[in-house]
Amino acid sequence: MIVLDANILLYAYDSASPHHAKARSWIEHVFSGSAPIGLPWQTIAAFLRIMTNLRLPGERFTLEEAVQVVNSWLEQPNIRHLAPGDDHWLLFRQMIVEGQAPGGLITDAQLAALTMEYGGVLNTTDRDFARFPGLRWTNPLA
């Protein structure tokens, strides 16, 4: 399963990003394929939070536009919503402790744990994920 971090989606939808063309092409290819794509709720929330924040630089969307983008993703037959299961805390705790992930890295630890829980590969441009033991991750834009 391909699990998506918000940064890939943000680059794909922000035409002002220097990574826009490559991210957009990759996202279109993956979304139109048959491989299962995991969209964690925290990834969706981060996309909505950042893409609708008009105080941030880059191309931003109205709330209605951003919600419509998310709707279009969720209508794809290969999209899976990823939510923590009953044993999530065990993996999450392991990622926090073994990954030495305090403060702002807690969210990364949660995404790493969720990716592992579903047996996926996290697709991100954030190298901080290398700190999490056992996490399979890749930078699709590299």
KACOR-V58393 format. One record per residue. N is the residue number from 0. PSI is psi in whole degrees, 0 to 359 (* if undefined). OMEGA is omega in radians with two decimals (* if undefined). D_FIRST is the distance of its C-alpha to the first C-alpha in whole Angstrom. Layout:
N_PSI_OMEGA_D_FIRST ; N_PSI_OMEGA_D_FIRST
This chain:
0_136_3.06_0 ; 1_117_3.10_4 ; 2_135_-3.05_6 ; 3_131_2.95_10 ; 4_155_-3.09_13 ; 5_328_-3.03_16 ; 6_323_3.11_18 ; 7_316_3.14_16 ; 8_320_3.13_16 ; 9_315_3.09_20 ; 10_320_-3.08_21 ; 11_332_-3.07_20 ; 12_356_3.10_22 ; 13_100_-3.08_25 ; 14_347_3.10_27 ; 15_350_-3.12_29 ; 16_140_3.06_26 ; 17_345_3.13_27 ; 18_3_-2.99_23 ; 19_306_-3.02_23 ; 20_313_-3.11_23 ; 21_317_3.14_21 ; 22_318_-3.12_18 ; 23_315_3.13_19 ; 24_316_-3.13_19 ; 25_314_-3.14_15 ; 26_314_3.14_14 ; 27_319_3.12_16 ; 28_312_-3.09_15 ; 29_316_-3.12_11 ; 30_333_-3.13_12 ; 31_356_-3.14_14 ; 32_190_-3.12_12 ; 33_351_3.13_11 ; 34_140_3.12_7 ; 35_137_3.12_5 ; 36_126_3.10_6 ; 37_124_3.07_6 ; 38_102_3.07_10 ; 39_148_3.13_12 ; 40_327_3.13_16 ; 41_332_3.06_17 ; 42_316_3.11_15 ; 43_315_-3.13_17 ; 44_320_3.12_20 ; 45_318_3.09_20 ; 46_310_-3.13_20 ; 47_317_-3.11_23 ; 48_316_-3.06_25 ; 49_317_-3.08_25 ; 50_343_3.12_25 ; 51_5_3.14_28 ; 52_100_-3.06_30 ; 53_348_3.10_33 ; 54_348_3.14_34 ; 55_149_3.11_31 ; 56_162_3.12_32 ; 57_180_3.11_30 ; 58_131_3.14_29 ; 59_156_-3.10_29 ; 60_157_2.93_28 ; 61_164_3.10_30 ; 62_318_-3.14_29 ; 63_318_3.13_29 ; 64_315_-3.12_27 ; 65_319_3.11_24 ; 66_321_3.12_24 ; 67_322_3.08_24 ; 68_312_3.13_21 ; 69_318_3.09_19 ; 70_318_-3.12_20 ; 71_324_3.08_19 ; 72_310_-3.02_16 ; 73_343_3.08_16 ; 74_347_-3.13_17 ; 75_136_-3.09_15 ; 76_340_-3.11_14 ; 77_5_3.14_10 ; 78_134_3.08_10 ; 79_133_3.04_9 ; 80_129_-3.14_12 ; 81_121_3.09_11 ; 82_150_3.13_14 ; 83_140_3.08_16 ; 84_189_-3.07_16 ; 85_327_-3.10_20 ; 86_14_-3.07_19 ; 87_319_-3.09_17 ; 88_322_-3.12_21 ; 89_314_3.10_21 ; 90_318_3.14_18 ; 91_312_3.12_19 ; 92_316_3.13_22 ; 93_317_-3.13_21 ; 94_322_3.12_20 ; 95_310_-3.05_23 ; 96_304_-3.07_25 ; 97_332_3.12_24 ; 98_0_-3.11_22 ; 99_65_-2.99_26 ; 100_76_3.09_24 ; 101_172_2.98_27 ; 102_237_-3.08_28 ; 103_345_3.14_26 ; 104_355_3.13_23 ; 105_317_3.13_23 ; 106_320_3.07_20 ; 107_319_3.12_18 ; 108_321_3.13_18 ; 109_319_3.11_17 ; 110_322_3.08_14 ; 111_314_-3.14_13 ; 112_317_-3.14_14 ; 113_319_3.10_12 ; 114_316_3.13_9 ; 115_322_3.14_10 ; 116_325_-3.12_11 ; 117_2_3.13_8 ; 118_29_-3.07_7 ; 119_181_3.04_4 ; 120_120_-3.14_6 ; 121_129_3.08_9 ; 122_116_-3.02_10 ; 123_161_3.01_14 ; 124_3_-3.07_17 ; 125_112_-3.10_19 ; 126_348_3.11_20 ; 127_338_-3.11_21 ; 128_347_3.09_17 ; 129_341_-3.11_19 ; 130_345_-3.02_21 ; 131_113_-3.09_18 ; 132_133_3.09_18 ; 133_351_-3.14_15 ; 134_129_3.01_13 ; 135_124_-3.13_11 ; 136_158_3.13_11 ; 137_155_3.03_12 ; 138_104_-3.08_15 ; 139_350_-3.12_14 ; 140_355_-3.10_18 ; 141_*_*_19
